[in-house]
Each structure stands twice: as C-alpha cells, then as structure tokens.
Amino acid sequence: FGGPGGRGLGGGDLEQEVFDPQGEFEISGLVAGTWDVTAFAPGYAPSMVQGIEVRNETFTEGVSLELVMGATVTGQVVTATQPPEPIPGATVSLDNSASVSFFDPAEEFVPGQQQRTEPIRVSADEEGRFTLTGVNAGSRLIVAESPGYLQGRVSIDVPVQGNPEPVEVTLRQGGRVIGRVIGQRNREPIAGARVTLPDEGYIEDMAEDLVERGVTTDLEGRFEMLHVPPGNIPLIIEHGDYAEHETRPLGIAEGRETNAGDIFLPEGGSIIGYVFGADQTWVADAGISLSGPNGRDNTRTDELGMFEFDHLAPGQYRVSMSESGGGFGPGGGFGPGGGSGTTLSQTVTVREGEESEVIFSREPGYTLSGRVTDEGQPVEGLQISLSLASEANPAGEGGRASTNGDGLYSIANLSPGTYRVAVSQRQRQRGGVTLRRSEVTIRDGDVTFDIELPRSTVSGAVRNAAGEPVQGARVSVIRDTTPRSIEDLLASGGGPGGGAEQARTNANGQYTLERVQEGEMTLLVRRGNDNYGYQTQQISLGFGEELTGIDFTLGDAATLTGRATASANGQPVTRFYIMLMDASNTPVLQRNVNVDAAGTYVITGLNEGRHTLSAFADGFAPIYNLALTIPGPGAVEQNLAFDAGGTLHVTVQARGGELVDRARVEVLDANGNMLTLPPNRQQEDNFFAEFFTDNFGEATREHLPAGQFTLRVTRDGYYERRELITVPANGRRDVNVRLEPVNTAGN
C-alpha cells in the first residue's frame, strides 16, 4: 500500500501478506487520503490499482487485483568454441524482480519505488539445457556460471502473454595474463603486490571469486591471472609502500596468453596541507577529500589544522576542504543529521618523490540563510547545496546545510559570486531527489534566500500505436535542449531522469509528474529496452499549475547495433557511455552501454530520423557528434572505433613570468562548444568541466581527439586569452599561455 505520505515529503507505505484461500485481504488503520495498492506473488506479474480514496470511519471495498501467470524461459548453456559444446551442470539464475515501476536495469534507478526480488535458480542438464518458470514480464537478465568459465549474461524481453524464444548463453574461459612488478626507483621485484582488474564487480562477465581476491605477486614479483575477460583491459597494481598504478589497456583474447611485461611501480609523491580559519588560527577536524589518479580518499585535519596524503601516483589531484559552522544548533548543525559548512577546492600536481603543499585560508565571508516551505509550511531535513557558478572559479567551492524543524538553513563564510542552489530530499534507496534548482548572487553582504518547493503537476497517458496503454514507460523532464557538453547536462540535471521530475506509467498507461518546477521544458517518454521508441513534447508550466491531458503515443522502435573496438588492435572495449541527441537537440539517451566479448553492442528503443551520437570509453578519446540517420523501425548498424587520442599540457604564466594557478582552461570545437572529456574510473571529476591549472600553473588532459581546436584560458584579474592549437594523434602538445592583468594591460 503506497499512501499519501509516499506521494509527498516523508514517504509512507504498508505491507500485508494474504493467506486467505480466496485471495481476499483487509487492512485497517489507514489514514485518510489517496492510496495505491499493488499485489505481488511468486510466478506472477505484479498488479496495481491506483487512486483509491480512503475516508475516515468509512469501509472501502471492491478493490480487485488480477495477477497474470509468469512466462517459461528455455535455453542452453554452451562454450565459446566452434562448434559450441554444451556445459552440463551450469547454474542458471534470473532476477525475477517485480516492481510497480518495472525497474529497467539499463535505465537509472527510480528513487522511491518499491522493489521485490524473487530470484529463480536452476541447474542445466547433461545437454546444458535449462527451463525457468514463473518469469515476470519485462526486461530480464539471465546469468549462467560454471567452474573454470567466466560468467555469461543474456538480456531478454519477456512478453506479458506467451513465452520468449529459446535463449543460448555462451560461457567463455577468457585469457591468461602474466607479468612482473618492479620498483621504479630501485628496479627490484616487489613481492606481495595486489594485481586486480578495474571496476571490481562491475565488469559483467567477470567471475565473482576472481574479482574479490585478485592475485598477488610472488617473491620474484611475478603474477598470473586466469579467466580474464577478452577486451582492452588495464591492470591495477597496489602495494602499501608504493603508489597505485594502472597499466595501459591490454588486448586480452579468448584462450590466449598476454604478457604484460615488467610493470614499474613508483613510490609516488605526497600532499601536505594546512587549514586556517577566518581569524588565521588552525582549523582542526576539517574534512579533506582527494580525487585523482589514485581514486578517492578522505581524511580530517589534526589539532594543528594539518593533513597529509602519501604514496600518491604522479599526476593532478583535486583537494577539497569542508568546514562546518554557521548553523542554528550545537556545532553549527540543526540537530540529528543536520549541519552546515563551506567548501573550497584546489588542483594540485604530485610529482615522483616530491612533497606538494596545499594551504586553505578562509577569509571572512558572508552568510546565506533562509527558510524552505511547502505550501507555506516549513520542511525539516532537506539538504541545501551550493556550488559557485562562476566560470572563472573551480567548481566545488560552495557549501551545504540541512533545514531544521522551522525549515531554516544557514551557510556561512561564503565569498562573493553567483551560486547554484539545489534543494534535495534523502531517500531510503540510493542517493537523493532534487526538488528545486535556482541561483542566488552574493555581492557585499549577507543574503536571505527563502525557497518555496514546487507544487505544479503534469499528467497524461502513454499508449502505443494501437491505442493500448503502455505500462512502465518513464516520463522525464528536460530543462534545456541547447547543445551542451555532457558535464553541463549532468551538473544542471538537464538529462533524462535527473532529479525528482520523472514518473512511470501504471497499468492504465497513466502518469503524474508531481512537484515539477515551473518554466519551459521538454517531456521525454521512453519505455526502455523493448519494442517501443521514444517521444518528446515541449510544454510551459506555471507555479502551482495542474496541467492535464499531456498524452504520448509510442511507435515501433529502431535498434542501433554494431561493434565497439579499439582502432589500434581491433579488440572490443568493455563498455562506453553514449549521448544521443535527436534533430531538435534533445538528449534522448544518456547511459552506459555494455559490449560483449565479440565487441557487439545493442541499443533499443530508438526512433527514426536524424540523430547526433557522442560516445565515451575509458582510456580512449571520445567520438564526437557522429551524424546518424535511422530510416525506420528495425536494426541499424554503426561501428565505433575508439582511438587513444592525444595529450594536451598547458602552462599558464603572468606577464612577469609568474605561474598562474586556478586558471580555467577550456578546449573548444569549431562551433565554440566546450569539449566533453571522457569519464575516468579513477577520477570521476574528469567527467565534468574541472580543467584548472595547479600549484605549478600547469594543466594536463589526456585522451583528447586529434584535430584543431581553440584553447580558451580565463582567470579572475586577467584578460581572457584564446589560441588556436592542434592536438596530435597519439602524441602530446605543449602550450605556454601568457595572461595580461586587467589593471596593467595596455589598450
């Protein structure tokens, strides 16, 4: 039972098991309001009835939920050899999750939706054949495992009525990788180093036990890894006395041996830092976070305001300091779970064998405070997040706070500037839901900024071409369709499914978007990985407006397929991130795409028409703005070949030769748009526009596409500088930029 609280702030639902042989149920003690009732049972698809009105001291009856029997899935588990051979005794499992929202593994998790997991597990017979019964309709993932083989996975679409076609699951043995780990400085073998693959637990066909343990080098520094998935995969080397190191991607082939050779492990450098308060005294217990080539780490300052990170791999790191204070309760908080504070960030370069110093000094600043209300009533427990919106300053500078029982928040010690404000609600599931976004400017004094939560609604229905309701379609709000980089879309929540402004259709194909922020927007409807395409519609919404009858019709889908490989060796990439824009520049698809061992990828749920495709694979240069025309329903082939790309190293100096830190460096394409930089496993910030010079006035970015670009460099107090540059393929370009101060430059 999803009750009135589940639709608004606070959440609320009830459960009851039904033991009556006639399937009848009764529940008492419900609060008055509108309730949704959903029935779940093993072997059946879930059934839901929405909008049941419950009144005080009134008995509501006649609620009927009809469950449909699940489907039967048959198949066979075979080897990757030619011809394939059956694998008897293989374990075959299927996650038979049932959900009100029909959770789609290829899409983002929908916060606040109820999930029921009833896995089905069987063993294959002597001919490798298996039968799974009672499978719920929707997108399902079949997983097969057998000792000595990599995990095999196949996604299927189970129809509401009838059974799907038989499935063949192929298990591979993978490749063998050998090598030796040696100290970079002393050239001595390193025993006890841990060798693993990146994204432990994420590579889909990785055997679970291998992922958990990795392998350890012997006394001679040698190692052997078995059952490594085919593809271009780097190795991660870790040892307590050395910096973590990631090798170049290795081309792993099925049934073959790959020699990684000698891998030299650096001892690394270190970062030592200090935090001063507004009164120039040491700040103890300040939170310090680090992100860079070594991944992410956290620490706190000691009683002297000092912190340190050691054995860091050479490269650029982002160091952020979070300082509490300025709240209404003890210690600057608002009670349990509350708190407020400001954040400062710096970019630091670590060099082998050297110590880099970072100093955070908090100048006396201003305070942003206010009250958050919902229909005039204060809301407790919401998180207020600030980030400096100025392009001339590194992102991450800002602060956060939680509202107290009176809906009040306060964030102190803020520098002048324009800040992005996000109001979020925590969820029992992962992450939170953003309820409102806005901007506020702080100039020369404290600012009071009250926030009223949005309460506009949009509702309608989604049907197919035959006029039948489409259940489980996701309706998302897109705020801006101007062509922008992916990092801008994600930072603003403009992509599909961002924030709270999304909903799923029920069994009648109906949806309701609640708490929609007013303004101009585009609605995007997609069903996910099935036979439907998508549809968009532009609307305008006023504050508090209830917009009804916004209906959609989903036609037959087109499928995009092909091979995603490295151009250097033809080996498949493990996965890539895709951004697909339609002819109106609306981002209709943004998600990770998995690639199988043969290098094949499949993307369903697309429409006919002109599209623009950008693809990003870890360790490779992105593929930008590839023109793609989909003629109509059916399969369209598009192969993607990823290059390593080039490296850009920029040094920024002032007129007198002084190095300029915290200068913003942007790489622009021919249309003046900033390039999106590829996501990186170890430094997630690479996915965003965080390209700033470090303490040495230097900035380096790898995996840029080869070609001619415009380099734009900006810094507060200096004039903007632009230069035309050429990035070589598989090479490095060094650029020296000289900035002119605003107060001394001539005309």
VOGU-3710 file (C-alpha; in Angstrom, 3 decimals, decimal comma):
1> fggpggrglg> 0,000/0,000/0,000  1,517/3,318/-1,080  -0,189/6,004/0,968  -0,492/9,789/0,985  2,920/10,173/2,635  4,531/8,174/-0,167  3,430/10,785/-2,692  4,764/13,765/-0,828  7,574/14,505/1,598  8,341/11,976/4,288
11> ggdleqevfd> 7,278/8,779/2,456  4,975/6,076/3,766  3,776/2,612/2,800  2,339/-0,547/4,352  2,567/-4,260/3,557  0,309/-7,220/4,290  0,635/-10,884/3,320  -2,523/-12,616/2,064  -3,226/-16,113/3,442  -6,931/-16,318/2,592
21> pqgefeisgl> -7,621/-19,217/0,146  -9,968/-16,929/-1,789  -7,268/-14,269/-2,104  -9,227/-11,758/-0,058  -7,454/-9,152/2,069  -8,388/-6,491/4,577  -6,303/-3,837/6,314  -7,364/-1,294/8,900  -5,887/1,805/10,487  -5,255/3,647/7,206
31> vagtwdvtaf> -5,056/7,432/7,270  -7,467/9,292/5,044  -6,200/10,105/1,564  -5,361/8,526/-1,787  -3,711/5,085/-1,770  -2,138/2,821/-4,408  -2,432/-0,971/-3,933  -0,032/-3,443/-5,547  -0,111/-7,254/-5,361  2,989/-9,446/-5,702
41> apgyapsmvq> 3,166/-13,236/-5,850  5,880/-15,694/-6,966  5,431/-16,700/-10,594  3,044/-13,849/-11,366  3,458/-10,384/-12,784  2,611/-7,603/-10,278  -0,781/-5,891/-10,483  -1,522/-2,359/-9,330  -4,619/-0,237/-8,706  -4,050/3,497/-8,218
51> gievrnetft> -6,073/6,329/-6,773  -8,160/4,527/-4,122  -9,811/7,160/-1,920  -9,824/6,264/1,794  -12,045/8,294/4,127  -12,150/8,366/7,919  -14,522/5,876/9,565  -15,502/4,502/6,148  -15,074/0,941/4,816  -13,712/0,863/1,262
61> egvslelvmg> -14,313/-2,421/-0,535  -14,350/-3,913/-4,014  -10,627/-3,447/-4,764  -9,735/-6,195/-7,239  -6,240/-7,061/-8,455  -5,768/-9,678/-11,177  -2,420/-11,483/-11,391  -1,202/-12,976/-14,654  0,894/-16,174/-14,679  4,557/-15,724/-15,484
71> atvtgqvvta> 6,262/-16,978/-18,625  8,501/-20,020/-19,221  12,027/-19,384/-20,481  14,060/-22,220/-22,012  17,617/-22,263/-23,282  21,036/-23,886/-23,401  24,457/-23,083/-21,895  27,329/-23,673/-24,337  31,058/-22,987/-24,711  32,556/-20,279/-26,942
81> tqppepipga> 34,380/-22,880/-29,061  33,487/-23,680/-32,650  31,369/-25,685/-32,780  29,848/-24,811/-29,375  29,668/-27,618/-26,825  27,069/-27,942/-24,038  28,124/-27,248/-20,440  26,267/-29,684/-18,161  25,534/-28,673/-14,583  25,910/-24,936/-15,182
91> tvsldnsasv> 23,984/-22,782/-12,704  21,414/-20,551/-14,390  19,727/-17,749/-12,452  17,296/-14,964/-13,235  16,488/-11,923/-11,106  12,700/-12,077/-11,182  12,252/-8,626/-9,615  8,718/-7,311/-9,557  8,182/-3,598/-9,175  5,454/-1,028/-9,505
101> sffdpaeefv> 7,737/0,869/-11,864  9,055/-2,175/-13,769  12,646/-1,271/-12,949  14,768/-1,417/-16,092  18,450/-2,394/-15,482  19,574/-0,296/-18,467  17,932/2,817/-17,047  18,624/4,755/-13,885  17,154/3,547/-10,608  13,919/5,390/-9,862
111> pgqqqrtepi> 14,140/6,662/-6,258  11,192/5,883/-4,026  9,933/2,880/-5,999  9,323/-0,419/-4,212  11,405/-3,415/-5,346  10,607/-7,131/-4,807  13,283/-9,690/-5,637  12,385/-13,349/-6,131  15,361/-14,957/-7,927  14,903/-18,148/-9,909
121> rvsadeegrf> 17,843/-20,568/-9,956  18,193/-23,939/-11,753  20,945/-26,279/-12,970  21,462/-27,180/-16,615  21,013/-30,845/-17,585  23,545/-33,116/-19,331  22,953/-31,285/-22,614  23,314/-27,865/-20,977  19,593/-27,158/-21,293  17,542/-25,333/-18,682
131> tltgvnagsr> 13,940/-24,246/-18,016  12,900/-21,211/-15,932  9,231/-20,977/-14,980  7,103/-18,229/-13,478  9,142/-15,402/-15,045  7,616/-11,929/-14,764  7,111/-9,810/-17,861  9,646/-7,112/-18,702  13,378/-6,856/-19,338  15,154/-9,785/-17,623
141> livaespgyl> 18,785/-10,766/-17,190  19,830/-14,436/-17,342  23,157/-15,261/-15,663  24,972/-18,590/-16,189  28,021/-19,797/-14,223  30,232/-22,870/-14,229  33,660/-23,584/-12,637  36,514/-22,666/-14,987  34,399/-20,271/-17,049  33,576/-16,591/-16,983
151> qgrvsidvpv> 30,080/-15,565/-16,122  27,700/-15,418/-19,089  24,829/-12,937/-19,285  21,968/-12,532/-21,737  19,211/-9,912/-21,585  15,765/-10,918/-22,794  12,370/-9,238/-23,090  9,609/-11,354/-21,581  6,172/-10,591/-23,095  3,087/-10,064/-20,963
161> qgnpepvevt> 1,455/-13,005/-22,743  3,224/-16,053/-24,143  6,851/-17,159/-23,847  10,035/-15,719/-25,336  12,203/-17,545/-27,885  14,762/-20,076/-26,546  17,972/-18,481/-25,254  21,584/-19,513/-25,799  24,054/-18,435/-23,109  27,734/-18,615/-24,082
171> lrqggrvigr> 30,418/-19,081/-21,425  33,998/-18,113/-22,181  37,194/-19,197/-20,474  38,873/-15,849/-21,120  42,563/-15,224/-21,494  45,694/-15,648/-19,359  47,769/-12,643/-18,252  51,303/-12,863/-16,861  53,789/-10,195/-15,834  56,227/-8,890/-13,238
181> vigqrnrepi> 56,005/-5,928/-10,842  59,241/-3,961/-10,214  60,105/-0,855/-8,175  60,574/2,134/-10,452  63,437/3,623/-8,414  65,459/0,574/-7,301  64,480/-1,811/-10,131  63,913/-4,572/-7,545  60,998/-7,054/-7,782  58,054/-6,287/-5,494
191> agarvtlpde> 56,557/-9,233/-3,618  53,047/-9,076/-2,201  51,683/-6,534/-4,691  47,984/-6,966/-5,453  47,017/-7,158/-9,119  43,358/-6,631/-9,996  41,170/-5,513/-12,862  39,489/-2,089/-12,870  35,912/-1,588/-11,689  35,871/-4,647/-9,460
201> gyiedmaedl> 32,427/-6,168/-9,519  31,367/-4,018/-12,484  32,736/-5,958/-15,452  29,700/-8,076/-16,148  31,324/-11,297/-17,258  33,972/-11,329/-14,538  33,904/-14,396/-12,291  32,925/-13,193/-8,824  35,596/-15,067/-6,883  38,368/-13,756/-9,133
211> vergvttdle> 37,160/-10,176/-8,758  37,129/-10,398/-4,964  40,600/-11,822/-4,473  42,687/-10,631/-7,460  46,179/-12,139/-7,493  49,341/-11,400/-5,506  52,891/-11,252/-6,830  55,395/-13,886/-5,640  58,903/-13,320/-4,258  60,163/-12,537/-7,747
221> grfemlhvpp> 57,350/-10,046/-8,333  55,643/-12,309/-10,866  51,916/-12,933/-11,212  49,458/-14,943/-13,276  45,770/-14,137/-13,823  43,415/-16,705/-15,330  39,965/-16,281/-16,849  40,432/-12,624/-17,758  37,558/-11,314/-19,924  38,505/-10,586/-23,555
231> gnipliiehg> 38,840/-6,918/-24,441  41,057/-3,893/-23,846  41,516/-4,007/-20,074  44,218/-2,371/-17,908  45,608/-3,852/-14,704  45,561/-2,121/-11,316  48,686/-2,653/-9,152  48,616/-1,844/-5,415  51,176/-2,119/-2,622  51,306/-0,337/0,740
241> dyaehetrpl> 54,789/1,116/0,129  54,135/2,311/-3,415  51,704/4,434/-5,355  48,800/2,690/-7,033  49,453/2,211/-10,749  47,217/1,486/-13,721  48,811/-0,089/-16,792  47,959/0,694/-20,381  44,962/-1,299/-21,710  45,992/-4,840/-22,616
251> giaegretna> 44,456/-6,622/-25,587  43,074/-9,805/-23,968  41,982/-12,530/-26,401  39,908/-15,647/-25,702  42,079/-18,679/-24,979  45,380/-16,805/-25,430  48,210/-15,604/-23,188  49,036/-11,916/-22,828  52,388/-10,880/-21,343  52,122/-7,523/-19,548
261> gdiflpeggs> 55,922/-7,449/-19,245  57,678/-5,562/-16,464  55,379/-3,132/-14,670  57,279/-0,389/-12,850  55,640/0,808/-9,649  56,511/4,348/-8,470  56,863/5,209/-4,799  54,852/8,321/-5,588  54,708/11,722/-4,001  52,736/13,259/-1,181
271> iigyvfgadq> 50,418/16,156/-0,402  50,708/18,002/2,887  48,270/20,757/3,760  47,052/23,211/6,373  43,687/24,824/7,047  43,391/28,334/8,541  40,162/29,867/9,795  38,872/33,383/9,195  40,839/34,570/12,258  44,027/32,896/10,927
281> twvadagisl> 44,000/30,187/13,624  44,366/26,493/12,887  41,140/24,662/11,993  41,010/21,165/13,500  38,721/18,344/12,310  38,056/19,929/8,912  37,031/17,371/6,294  39,528/16,861/3,447  38,721/14,888/0,290  41,076/13,879/-2,502
291> sgpngrdntr> 40,353/12,718/-6,047  42,819/11,925/-8,794  44,869/9,117/-10,366  44,726/7,184/-7,063  40,931/7,381/-6,973  39,271/8,973/-3,955  40,345/9,322/-0,340  39,254/11,245/2,738  40,860/12,460/5,937  40,467/15,184/8,585
301> tdelgmfefd> 42,835/17,831/9,895  44,579/17,229/13,222  44,669/19,600/16,190  47,180/21,801/14,332  44,987/22,032/11,219  47,308/19,726/9,257  46,554/16,834/6,871  48,625/14,542/4,642  48,230/12,012/1,811  51,246/9,860/0,887
311> hlapgqyrvs> 52,242/7,314/-1,770  50,246/9,105/-4,437  50,766/8,298/-8,099  52,184/11,262/-10,051  49,509/13,395/-11,672  46,903/16,046/-10,975  44,642/15,816/-7,929  41,719/17,822/-6,674  41,834/18,570/-2,934  38,649/19,851/-1,277
321> msesgggfgp> 38,159/21,202/2,248  34,782/21,197/4,007  34,442/23,267/7,168  31,357/23,108/9,392  29,835/26,131/11,038  27,141/28,756/10,843  24,111/26,695/11,769  21,391/27,081/14,374  22,239/24,167/16,644  25,256/22,942/18,607
331> gggfgpgggs> 28,361/22,678/16,449  26,689/24,516/13,625  24,117/21,796/12,995  20,374/21,630/13,117  20,056/18,575/15,304  20,458/14,899/14,358  21,633/14,556/10,771  21,824/18,327/10,301  24,804/20,568/9,705  26,155/23,297/7,513
341> gttlsqtvtv> 29,509/24,244/6,087  31,528/25,751/3,283  33,742/24,039/0,718  36,954/25,123/-1,013  38,874/23,218/-3,701  42,332/23,363/-5,250  44,059/21,467/-8,051  47,493/20,092/-7,093  50,149/18,291/-9,133  52,028/15,449/-7,437
351> regeesevif> 55,484/14,551/-8,719  57,514/11,423/-8,053  59,480/11,689/-4,805  58,286/15,231/-4,078  56,013/16,796/-1,488  53,309/19,246/-2,634  51,864/21,777/-0,210  48,262/22,996/-0,036  47,001/25,826/2,168  43,333/26,598/2,684
361> srepgytlsg> 42,772/30,007/4,230  39,216/31,052/4,940  38,721/34,790/4,523  35,823/36,339/6,467  32,808/35,887/4,217  29,076/36,329/4,031  26,140/34,194/5,127  23,321/32,799/3,016  20,254/31,850/5,051  16,551/31,385/4,607
371> rvtdegqpve> 13,531/29,162/5,052  12,263/26,271/2,904  8,491/25,845/2,788  5,974/23,557/1,120  2,631/25,284/0,559  3,655/27,779/3,218  4,651/25,153/5,816  8,304/24,689/6,912  10,049/21,485/5,801  12,620/19,762/8,000
381> glqislslas> 15,528/17,569/6,921  16,107/18,850/3,387  19,659/19,363/2,144  20,684/22,722/0,667  23,768/22,512/-1,580  25,686/25,459/-3,046  28,275/25,459/-5,839  29,947/28,535/-7,271  28,548/29,099/-10,762  31,308/31,446/-11,978
391> eanpageggr> 33,234/30,045/-14,940  36,403/31,741/-13,658  36,485/29,643/-10,499  36,817/25,900/-9,927  33,563/24,125/-9,232  33,261/22,611/-5,792  33,520/25,938/-3,963  30,326/26,456/-2,010  28,730/24,713/0,946  25,782/22,762/2,270
401> astngdglys> 23,296/22,733/5,118  20,188/20,916/6,338  16,895/22,549/7,270  15,806/22,423/10,907  12,335/21,960/12,346  11,395/25,502/11,338  12,615/24,949/7,766  15,606/27,246/8,391  19,103/26,830/6,952  22,300/28,877/7,074
411> ianlspgtyr> 25,679/28,638/5,303  28,462/30,988/6,452  31,851/32,219/5,179  30,825/32,472/1,522  32,795/34,502/-0,996  31,017/36,954/-3,327  29,679/35,362/-6,502  26,740/33,624/-8,097  25,904/30,233/-6,627  23,814/27,359/-7,908
421> vavsqrqrqr> 21,335/26,246/-5,242  19,908/22,730/-5,106  17,297/21,524/-2,608  17,327/17,755/-2,160  15,449/15,133/-0,179  17,201/11,992/1,023  15,697/8,641/0,014  15,703/5,242/1,691  17,156/3,879/-1,529  20,296/5,286/-3,125
431> ggvtlrrsev> 21,118/8,959/-3,217  18,521/11,696/-3,068  15,959/13,530/-5,149  16,471/17,137/-6,193  13,273/19,096/-5,604  14,282/22,578/-6,787  17,193/24,294/-8,515  17,860/28,022/-8,630  20,631/30,632/-8,430  21,481/33,330/-5,912
441> tirdgdvtfd> 24,082/36,123/-6,054  26,110/37,293/-3,047  27,751/40,699/-3,501  28,761/42,682/-0,430  26,661/41,395/2,464  24,621/38,587/3,965  21,717/37,335/1,856  18,322/35,943/2,875  17,019/33,471/0,295  13,688/31,784/1,014
451> ielprstvsg> 12,685/28,779/-1,083  9,164/27,535/-1,823  9,099/23,966/-3,097  7,406/23,440/-6,463  3,891/22,013/-6,429  2,911/22,032/-10,089  1,789/18,752/-11,663  1,686/17,316/-15,175  -0,403/14,245/-16,007  -1,485/12,266/-19,007
461> avrnaagepv> -1,353/8,847/-20,620  1,061/6,867/-22,784  -0,306/4,495/-25,439  1,077/2,512/-28,342  0,108/2,881/-31,983  -2,857/0,529/-31,465  -4,208/2,754/-28,686  -3,294/0,287/-25,920  -1,869/1,586/-22,627  1,888/1,267/-22,158
471> qgarvsvird> 2,859/0,303/-18,622  6,277/1,093/-17,146  7,160/3,947/-19,538  9,297/6,650/-17,928  8,316/10,295/-18,357  11,218/12,693/-17,697  11,637/16,462/-17,684  14,461/18,023/-19,707  15,066/21,666/-18,829  17,316/22,768/-21,669
481> ttprsiedll> 17,777/21,371/-25,174  20,595/23,735/-26,160  23,550/21,665/-27,410  25,912/21,433/-24,456  28,562/19,159/-23,106  27,517/16,154/-21,056  29,067/17,586/-17,912  26,829/20,663/-18,179  23,739/18,497/-18,658  24,558/16,330/-15,668
491> asgggpggga> 25,549/19,231/-13,436  22,263/21,011/-14,148  20,146/17,860/-14,033  19,061/18,534/-17,604  19,453/14,967/-18,791  16,743/12,333/-18,904  15,748/11,113/-15,500  17,570/13,752/-13,480  16,072/14,944/-10,209  12,565/14,332/-8,938
501> eqartnangq> 10,843/15,308/-12,166  10,138/11,839/-13,522  7,399/9,261/-13,271  6,413/5,800/-14,523  3,132/4,889/-16,159  0,773/2,488/-14,372  -1,189/-0,452/-15,794  -3,582/2,001/-17,485  -0,696/3,878/-19,108  -1,320/6,905/-16,890
511> ytlervqege> 1,374/9,015/-15,248  1,592/12,013/-12,948  4,648/14,223/-12,569  4,497/15,844/-9,139  6,496/18,747/-7,716  7,513/19,971/-11,150  9,442/23,227/-11,160  7,776/25,897/-13,260  9,160/27,085/-16,612  9,743/25,953/-20,196
521> mtllvrrgnd> 10,650/22,282/-20,543  10,637/19,222/-22,775  8,997/15,957/-21,721  10,706/12,771/-22,871  8,933/9,392/-22,782  10,812/6,113/-23,145  9,831/2,557/-22,279  13,389/1,239/-22,066  14,845/-1,822/-23,746  11,818/-3,085/-25,628
531> nygyqtqqis> 9,958/-2,641/-28,912  8,855/0,961/-28,355  10,570/4,127/-29,492  10,537/7,417/-27,623  8,556/10,662/-27,944  9,181/14,251/-26,853  6,820/17,165/-26,262  7,500/20,777/-25,266  5,354/22,386/-22,569  5,215/25,548/-20,466
541> lgfgeeltgi> 4,210/25,307/-16,805  3,354/27,982/-14,265  3,884/27,806/-10,496  1,129/25,724/-8,892  -0,436/24,872/-12,265  -2,021/21,453/-12,840  -1,511/20,510/-16,475  -3,577/17,512/-17,617  -4,077/15,588/-20,838  -0,415/15,606/-21,917
551> dftlgdaatl> -0,589/12,310/-23,801  2,004/10,402/-25,805  1,941/7,693/-28,456  4,943/5,369/-28,723  5,607/3,804/-32,103  7,712/0,819/-33,103  11,363/1,060/-32,084  14,547/1,064/-34,063  17,665/-0,721/-32,817  21,230/0,555/-33,082
561> tgratasang> 23,894/-2,138/-33,143  27,480/-2,610/-34,223  30,977/-3,275/-32,900  32,777/-1,022/-30,402  36,515/-1,649/-30,633  39,921/-0,072/-30,199  41,254/1,083/-33,560  44,812/0,080/-32,595  44,188/-3,658/-32,196  40,547/-4,342/-33,011
571> qpvtrfyiml> 39,836/-5,672/-29,517  36,449/-4,734/-28,009  36,113/-2,016/-25,376  34,436/-3,246/-22,196  31,691/-0,606/-22,316  31,109/3,011/-23,310  28,892/5,930/-22,368  26,566/7,247/-25,050  24,853/10,579/-25,529  22,281/10,623/-28,327
581> mdasntpvlq> 20,650/13,884/-29,443  17,667/13,992/-31,793  17,139/16,528/-34,591  15,838/19,124/-32,106  18,996/18,713/-29,961  17,063/16,997/-27,181  19,220/14,439/-25,305  17,039/11,356/-25,763  19,522/8,797/-24,427  22,391/9,082/-21,930
591> rnvnvdaagt> 23,679/5,897/-20,301  26,382/3,249/-20,172  26,290/0,643/-22,933  27,738/-2,816/-22,343  29,823/-4,544/-25,011  30,008/-8,341/-25,242  33,153/-10,397/-25,720  32,789/-10,213/-29,510  32,671/-6,403/-29,368  28,960/-6,178/-30,175
601> yvitglnegr> 26,656/-3,626/-28,576  22,872/-3,260/-28,913  20,752/-0,179/-28,107  16,987/-0,429/-28,454  14,089/1,961/-28,018  15,128/4,486/-30,705  13,152/6,456/-33,288  13,608/7,097/-36,964  15,158/10,412/-38,001  18,417/12,333/-37,797
611> htlsafadgf> 20,464/11,985/-34,617  23,862/13,041/-33,314  25,873/10,442/-31,398  28,752/11,009/-28,976  30,475/8,057/-27,309  32,985/7,891/-24,456  35,103/4,869/-23,496  37,512/4,821/-20,562  41,105/5,221/-21,721  40,188/6,448/-25,214
621> apiynlalti> 39,447/9,713/-26,948  35,722/10,426/-27,280  33,827/10,115/-30,540  32,078/13,459/-31,033  28,952/14,449/-32,943  28,722/11,469/-35,258  25,848/12,074/-37,679  23,424/9,160/-37,595  20,277/8,659/-39,657  17,798/5,995/-38,580
631> pgpgaveqnl> 15,497/5,197/-41,538  12,749/3,493/-39,528  11,933/0,544/-37,269  14,428/-2,286/-37,422  18,165/-2,631/-36,905  20,716/-0,011/-37,984  24,424/-0,838/-37,907  27,042/1,672/-36,741  30,538/0,528/-35,813  32,513/2,624/-33,315
641> afdaggtlhv> 36,331/2,665/-33,407  37,996/4,384/-30,444  41,466/5,980/-30,672  43,786/6,658/-27,746  43,841/10,349/-28,711  46,413/12,964/-27,817  47,605/14,728/-24,663  47,422/18,477/-24,061  49,755/20,088/-21,494  49,203/23,778/-20,736
651> tvqarggelv> 51,417/26,118/-18,678  49,895/29,496/-17,747  52,089/32,447/-16,732  51,566/36,137/-15,998  53,405/38,939/-17,815  56,376/38,809/-15,462  56,722/35,044/-15,759  54,887/34,242/-12,542  52,973/30,954/-12,675  49,171/31,371/-12,562
661> drarvevlda> 47,275/28,763/-10,582  43,497/28,131/-10,679  43,256/29,392/-14,269  40,385/27,809/-16,172  41,367/26,030/-19,389  38,730/25,116/-21,968  39,098/23,262/-25,262  36,503/24,487/-27,768  35,392/22,879/-31,015  34,776/24,655/-34,319
671> ngnmltlppn> 31,324/25,775/-33,117  32,699/27,279/-29,913  31,306/24,488/-27,718  33,474/23,080/-24,940  34,579/19,507/-25,475  33,220/16,890/-23,145  36,074/14,987/-21,554  35,721/11,226/-21,195  34,698/9,693/-17,863  37,558/8,137/-15,936
681> rqqednffae> 37,351/5,251/-13,490  39,872/6,744/-11,073  38,972/10,421/-11,298  35,265/10,969/-11,738  35,878/14,726/-11,880  37,317/14,207/-15,380  33,729/13,791/-16,497  32,998/17,401/-15,565  34,454/20,736/-16,709  37,144/20,796/-13,987
691> fftdnfgeat> 40,130/21,797/-16,091  42,191/24,195/-13,952  45,876/24,906/-13,566  47,558/23,504/-10,459  50,045/24,943/-7,980  52,702/24,911/-10,738  50,471/26,777/-13,211  50,085/23,582/-15,235  47,113/21,607/-16,520  47,148/18,298/-18,401
701> rehlpagqft> 44,341/16,414/-20,130  44,699/13,068/-21,840  42,629/11,294/-24,481  41,635/14,370/-26,473  40,563/13,707/-30,065  43,137/14,645/-32,665  42,422/17,824/-34,603  42,373/21,610/-34,491  40,721/23,368/-31,552  40,553/26,716/-29,796
711> lrvtrdgyye> 42,127/26,973/-26,354  40,438/29,486/-24,027  42,137/30,445/-20,743  40,472/32,647/-18,094  41,327/33,761/-14,561  39,923/36,440/-12,264  42,022/39,598/-12,612  43,301/38,731/-16,103  42,074/39,222/-19,641  40,793/36,145/-21,474
721> rrelitvpan> 43,274/34,543/-23,864  42,453/32,357/-26,873  44,860/30,368/-29,004  44,425/28,029/-31,963  46,009/24,642/-31,238  46,402/21,275/-32,939  46,233/18,088/-30,870  48,278/15,286/-32,477  47,027/11,707/-32,702  48,752/9,510/-30,117
731> grrdvnvrle> 51,087/12,400/-29,255  51,486/15,349/-26,894  51,084/19,084/-27,442  52,714/21,540/-25,004  51,275/25,066/-24,934  52,549/28,092/-22,993  49,923/30,772/-22,364  50,692/34,283/-21,055  47,867/36,215/-19,372  47,708/40,013/-19,143
741> pvntagn> 46,491/41,531/-15,847  43,367/43,658/-16,167  44,752/46,557/-14,146  48,067/46,934/-16,039  47,411/45,782/-19,617  47,631/48,394/-22,340  44,962/49,245/-24,881
//
